[in-house]
Amino acid sequence: MTISLTHIALHVKDLRACVEFYQQYAGFNIIRERRPPGMGGKRIVWMAETGKEQDFILVMLPGGPEKHQQMNDFSHLGFAMTSKAAVDDIARRAEQDGILVWPCKQEPFPVGYYCGVKDPDGNFVEFSYGQPLGPGAEQHRD
């Protein structure tokens, strides 16, 4: 059996704010919007990284409850960055925006260098460098 993770769907309270967050912080683009019957004209947004539209998407569904994730709950979406400086830039911007939840920290392999940010719906989002996934992964394999 062949199986592949293709998407994560988030039921979000503020669709517009969440779409803008993932555009600005993760560089995602809207690749599809639809307004299915029975949803009162509400739109569902599909987002992806440029060039990865066939591999993995983030689906935003409107009308969800706001999340109140506890600081000791490390559930998160993870994004790999191209350098520690890129992680620092995200952390600096998130701190200015009042949404930094985990300041930059270096952990042993395979965790690497990371920070955590809260999206407008309350989900934690990790931005990292030095993990065995994503950009630069080939440099960090054990």
NORCORTA-V69145 format. One line per field, one symbol per residue. ss: DSSP state (2 for helix, 1 for strand, 0 for the rest). burial: b if it has 24 or more other C-alpha atoms within 12 Angstrom, else e. Layout:
BEGIN
ss: ???
burial: ???
END
This chain:
BEGIN
ss: 0000001111110022222222222200111111000000000111110000000011111100000000000000111100022222222222222001111111100001111111000001111110000000222200
burial: eeeeeeeeebbbebbeebbebbeebbebbbbeeeeeeeeeeebbbbbbbeeeeeeebbbbbbeeeeeeeeeeeeebbbbbbbbbebbbebbeebeeeebbbbbbeeeeeeebbbbbbbbbbbbbbbbbbbbeeeeeeeeeee
END
